[in-house]
Amino acid sequence: MMRRTGQTTMLLAYLATALLAVIVWQLGSGEAAWLRTLTTGLAGTGLLWLVGALRGNPSVFDPYWSIAPIGVAMAWAYDPASAGACVIRQFVVLCLVCAWGMRLTYHWWRTFPGLEHEDWRYTDMRRASGRLFPAVNLVVIHFLPTLMLLLACAAMYPALVTGTRDWGLLDGFASLWTLAAIGLEARADREMRAFRARPREAGSVYEAGVWAWLRHPNYLGELSFWWGLWLFSMAADPDAAWSAAGPAVITAMLVLYSAPALDRRMAQRSPTYREYMARVPSLLPRRPARP
């Protein structure tokens, strides 16, 4: 029942956020696409922050990561400024972004425990910041990730808006690369969901499938997805090297923060995980050793 109540709250919150985003985007008509995207993204984030603050749980913001890029991609592809872009490339990129976003949102929905549960990272921040947590919540948990996500979306801006080159071989390679990244992330999440659904001993670690090759296959799939979008932009406009800032910020976040933070937490809780860390690499796959 509590999980259902949380799901209803999330649905209503994101429907309201989508409506607000449409209004803000339309009000910014005539402004540069990047500025409209920034103001729209921050407005939506502000509303989700308010809902989370009222519910006492910043986890309201979590699915924004997989939902917002779909809206960004659609807005850019249909903006008048994108009239000179290759329609085939726009269509393929939109399909891939939608496939990635809907799959990741579905995974979140399947594993969402309800708003009575708070992500351990937010709990740690709450404990460390004390009375300053409302400000930490607004800036660190909401606005900074929004800016990072919008910067990540720059990876597909030339492909959807400014790049005018016709579809070519690099686009074909980018399609295969991005599909493979989505497939890797999907398989990793599916395997881990199945493992967690089975009865198991406390502290046990899943070491089969893609998790036998590396400790964070889902993170590798995620960062590879954003580099795939950048490849489309290189195909559309080879001079738009600045768009590499998008996948670079995702790579830095996963390599420097997310993967190490999760490793530290798991190592503290499970001696088995410490042994797993000694055998299995973090993000660069290696063939599992034979038993």
C-alpha positions as CSV (number, residue, x, y, z in Angstrom):
1,M,0.0,0.0,0.0
2,M,2.8,2.5,0.9
3,R,4.6,1.6,-2.3
4,R,1.4,2.3,-4.3
5,T,1.0,5.6,-2.6
6,G,4.5,6.6,-3.4
7,Q,4.0,5.6,-7.1
8,T,0.9,7.7,-7.3
9,T,2.8,10.7,-5.8
10,M,5.6,10.2,-8.4
11,L,3.2,10.0,-11.3
12,L,1.4,13.1,-10.3
13,A,4.6,14.9,-9.6
14,Y,6.1,14.1,-13.0
15,L,2.8,14.9,-14.9
16,A,2.9,18.3,-13.2
17,T,6.6,18.7,-14.1
18,A,5.9,17.9,-17.7
19,L,3.1,20.4,-17.9
20,L,5.4,23.1,-16.3
21,A,8.2,22.2,-18.7
22,V,5.9,22.7,-21.7
23,I,4.7,26.1,-20.4
24,V,8.3,27.3,-19.6
25,W,9.6,26.1,-23.0
26,Q,6.8,27.9,-24.9
27,L,7.3,31.1,-22.9
28,G,11.0,31.0,-23.9
29,S,10.1,31.0,-27.6
30,G,12.6,33.1,-29.5
31,E,15.4,32.4,-27.1
32,A,18.4,30.2,-27.9
33,A,17.6,26.5,-27.6
34,W,20.3,26.0,-24.9
35,L,18.9,28.8,-22.8
36,R,15.3,27.5,-23.1
37,T,16.6,24.1,-22.1
38,L,18.3,25.4,-19.0
39,T,15.4,27.4,-17.8
40,T,13.0,24.6,-18.5
41,G,15.2,22.0,-16.8
42,L,15.7,24.1,-13.7
43,A,12.0,24.9,-13.4
44,G,11.1,21.2,-13.5
45,T,13.8,20.5,-11.0
46,G,12.5,23.2,-8.7
47,L,9.0,21.6,-8.7
48,L,10.4,18.2,-7.9
49,W,12.5,19.6,-5.1
50,L,9.4,21.1,-3.6
51,V,7.5,17.8,-3.8
52,G,10.4,16.0,-2.3
53,A,10.7,18.5,0.5
54,L,7.1,18.3,1.3
55,R,7.3,14.4,1.4
56,G,10.6,14.6,3.3
57,N,12.4,12.4,0.7
58,P,14.7,13.7,-2.1
59,S,14.2,10.4,-3.9
60,V,11.3,12.1,-5.8
61,F,14.0,13.4,-8.1
62,D,15.6,10.1,-9.0
63,P,13.7,9.2,-12.3
64,Y,14.4,12.7,-13.6
65,W,17.7,11.4,-14.8
66,S,16.1,9.0,-17.3
67,I,13.0,11.0,-18.2
68,A,14.4,14.5,-18.8
69,P,16.7,13.6,-21.7
70,I,13.7,12.3,-23.7
71,G,12.0,15.6,-23.4
72,V,15.2,17.5,-24.2
73,A,15.8,15.4,-27.3
74,M,12.2,15.9,-28.6
75,A,12.3,19.6,-27.9
76,W,15.6,20.0,-29.8
77,A,14.5,17.8,-32.8
78,Y,11.3,19.7,-33.3
79,D,12.7,23.2,-32.7
80,P,12.8,25.4,-35.8
81,A,16.5,25.8,-35.3
82,S,16.9,22.1,-36.3
83,A,15.5,22.5,-39.8
84,G,18.8,21.8,-41.5
85,A,19.6,18.7,-39.5
86,C,19.5,15.2,-41.1
87,V,16.0,13.8,-40.5
88,I,17.2,10.1,-40.5
89,R,19.8,10.9,-37.9
90,Q,17.3,12.8,-35.8
91,F,14.9,9.9,-36.0
92,V,17.5,7.3,-35.0
93,V,18.8,9.4,-32.1
94,L,15.3,10.0,-30.8
95,C,14.5,6.3,-31.0
96,L,17.7,5.4,-29.1
97,V,17.2,8.1,-26.4
98,C,13.6,7.0,-25.9
99,A,14.6,3.4,-25.7
100,W,17.3,4.2,-23.2
101,G,15.1,6.5,-21.1
102,M,12.0,4.3,-21.0
103,R,14.0,1.1,-20.2
104,L,15.8,2.9,-17.3
105,T,12.6,4.4,-16.0
106,Y,11.0,0.9,-16.2
107,H,13.9,-0.5,-14.2
108,W,13.5,2.3,-11.6
109,W,9.7,1.6,-11.4
110,R,10.3,-2.1,-10.9
111,T,12.7,-1.5,-8.0
112,F,11.1,1.6,-6.5
113,P,10.5,0.7,-2.8
114,G,8.2,3.7,-2.0
115,L,8.8,7.2,-0.6
116,E,9.2,5.8,2.9
117,H,12.6,4.6,1.8
118,E,15.4,7.1,1.2
119,D,18.5,6.4,-0.9
120,W,21.5,5.7,1.3
121,R,23.5,8.6,-0.4
122,Y,20.8,11.1,0.6
123,T,20.8,9.7,4.2
124,D,24.6,10.1,4.4
125,M,24.3,13.7,3.2
126,R,21.5,14.4,5.7
127,R,23.6,13.0,8.5
128,A,26.7,14.9,7.5
129,S,25.1,18.3,6.8
130,G,22.7,18.4,9.7
131,R,20.7,21.7,9.7
132,L,22.2,22.7,6.4
133,F,20.5,19.7,4.7
134,P,17.7,21.8,3.0
135,A,20.4,23.8,1.2
136,V,22.4,20.7,0.4
137,N,19.2,19.0,-0.9
138,L,18.4,21.9,-3.2
139,V,22.0,22.5,-4.5
140,V,23.8,19.2,-4.4
141,I,21.0,16.7,-4.9
142,H,18.9,18.7,-7.3
143,F,20.4,21.6,-9.1
144,L,23.9,20.4,-9.6
145,P,22.8,17.0,-11.1
146,T,20.4,18.9,-13.3
147,L,23.2,21.0,-14.7
148,M,25.3,17.9,-15.2
149,L,22.5,16.1,-17.0
150,L,21.8,19.1,-19.3
151,L,25.5,19.3,-20.0
152,A,25.5,15.6,-20.8
153,C,22.6,16.2,-23.3
154,A,25.0,18.5,-25.2
155,A,26.4,15.2,-26.6
156,M,23.4,15.0,-28.9
157,Y,22.9,18.7,-29.7
158,P,24.8,18.8,-33.0
159,A,23.2,15.6,-34.1
160,L,19.7,16.9,-33.5
161,V,20.0,20.7,-34.2
162,T,23.1,22.2,-35.8
163,G,24.8,19.3,-37.7
164,T,23.9,19.2,-41.4
165,R,26.0,16.3,-42.8
166,D,24.1,13.4,-44.4
167,W,23.8,10.0,-42.8
168,G,27.0,8.1,-43.2
169,L,29.2,5.2,-42.0
170,L,30.0,6.8,-38.6
171,D,26.2,7.0,-38.0
172,G,25.9,3.3,-38.6
173,F,28.7,2.6,-36.2
174,A,27.2,5.0,-33.6
175,S,23.9,3.2,-33.9
176,L,25.5,-0.2,-33.2
177,W,27.6,1.2,-30.3
178,T,24.6,2.9,-28.6
179,L,22.4,-0.1,-29.0
180,A,25.1,-2.3,-27.5
181,A,25.4,0.2,-24.6
182,I,21.7,0.1,-23.9
183,G,21.7,-3.7,-24.2
184,L,24.6,-4.0,-21.7
185,E,22.9,-1.8,-19.2
186,A,19.6,-3.6,-19.6
187,R,21.2,-7.0,-19.1
188,A,23.1,-5.9,-16.1
189,D,20.0,-4.5,-14.4
190,R,18.0,-7.6,-15.3
191,E,20.5,-10.0,-13.9
192,M,20.8,-8.0,-10.7
193,R,17.0,-7.8,-10.2
194,A,16.8,-11.5,-10.6
195,F,19.6,-12.1,-8.1
196,R,18.0,-9.8,-5.5
197,A,14.6,-11.5,-5.9
198,R,16.1,-14.9,-4.9
199,P,16.6,-16.0,-1.3
200,R,20.3,-15.5,-0.5
201,E,22.6,-15.2,2.5
202,A,23.3,-11.7,3.9
203,G,26.4,-10.2,2.3
204,S,26.3,-12.5,-0.7
205,V,27.6,-11.1,-4.0
206,Y,26.4,-11.8,-7.5
207,E,29.3,-12.9,-9.7
208,A,27.7,-14.4,-12.8
209,G,26.8,-13.0,-16.2
210,V,28.2,-9.6,-17.0
211,W,28.9,-9.1,-13.3
212,A,31.7,-11.7,-13.6
213,W,33.5,-9.5,-16.1
214,L,33.4,-6.2,-14.1
215,R,31.9,-4.8,-10.9
216,H,29.8,-2.1,-12.5
217,P,28.5,-3.2,-16.0
218,N,25.5,-0.9,-15.7
219,Y,27.8,2.1,-15.3
220,L,29.8,1.0,-18.3
221,G,26.6,0.8,-20.3
222,E,25.5,4.2,-19.1
223,L,28.7,6.1,-20.0
224,S,29.0,4.2,-23.3
225,F,25.5,5.3,-24.2
226,W,26.4,9.0,-23.9
227,W,29.6,8.5,-25.9
228,G,27.4,6.9,-28.6
229,L,25.3,10.0,-28.8
230,W,28.5,12.0,-29.2
231,L,29.5,9.8,-32.1
232,F,26.3,10.8,-33.9
233,S,27.2,14.5,-33.3
234,M,30.6,13.9,-34.8
235,A,29.0,12.4,-37.8
236,A,26.7,15.4,-38.1
237,D,29.4,18.1,-37.5
238,P,33.0,17.0,-37.0
239,D,33.9,20.5,-35.8
240,A,31.6,20.2,-32.8
241,A,34.2,18.7,-30.6
242,W,32.8,20.7,-27.6
243,S,29.9,18.2,-27.5
244,A,32.4,15.7,-25.9
245,A,31.8,17.7,-22.7
246,G,28.5,15.7,-22.4
247,P,29.9,12.2,-22.1
248,A,33.0,13.4,-20.4
249,V,31.0,14.7,-17.4
250,I,29.1,11.5,-17.1
251,T,32.3,9.5,-17.3
252,A,33.9,11.6,-14.6
253,M,30.8,11.3,-12.3
254,L,30.7,7.5,-12.7
255,V,34.4,6.8,-12.5
256,L,35.4,9.3,-9.8
257,Y,32.3,9.2,-7.6
258,S,29.5,6.7,-8.2
259,A,31.6,3.5,-8.7
260,P,34.1,4.2,-5.8
261,A,31.3,5.3,-3.4
262,L,29.3,2.1,-4.1
263,D,32.5,0.0,-3.7
264,R,33.3,1.6,-0.3
265,R,29.7,1.0,0.9
266,M,29.6,-2.6,-0.2
267,A,33.1,-3.4,1.1
268,Q,32.1,-2.1,4.5
269,R,29.1,-4.3,4.6
270,S,30.4,-7.5,3.1
271,P,33.8,-9.3,3.3
272,T,32.7,-11.3,0.2
273,Y,32.5,-8.0,-1.7
274,R,36.0,-7.1,-0.7
275,E,37.2,-10.5,-2.2
276,Y,35.1,-9.7,-5.3
277,M,36.8,-6.4,-5.7
278,A,40.2,-8.1,-5.6
279,R,39.3,-10.4,-8.4
280,V,37.0,-8.4,-10.7
281,P,37.8,-5.0,-12.3
282,S,35.6,-1.9,-11.8
283,L,34.7,-0.6,-15.3
284,L,37.2,-2.2,-17.8
285,P,36.0,-5.8,-18.5
286,R,38.3,-8.7,-18.1
287,R,37.6,-12.3,-18.8
288,P,36.7,-14.1,-15.6
289,A,39.4,-16.5,-14.3
290,R,38.4,-20.2,-14.5
291,P,37.7,-21.8,-11.2
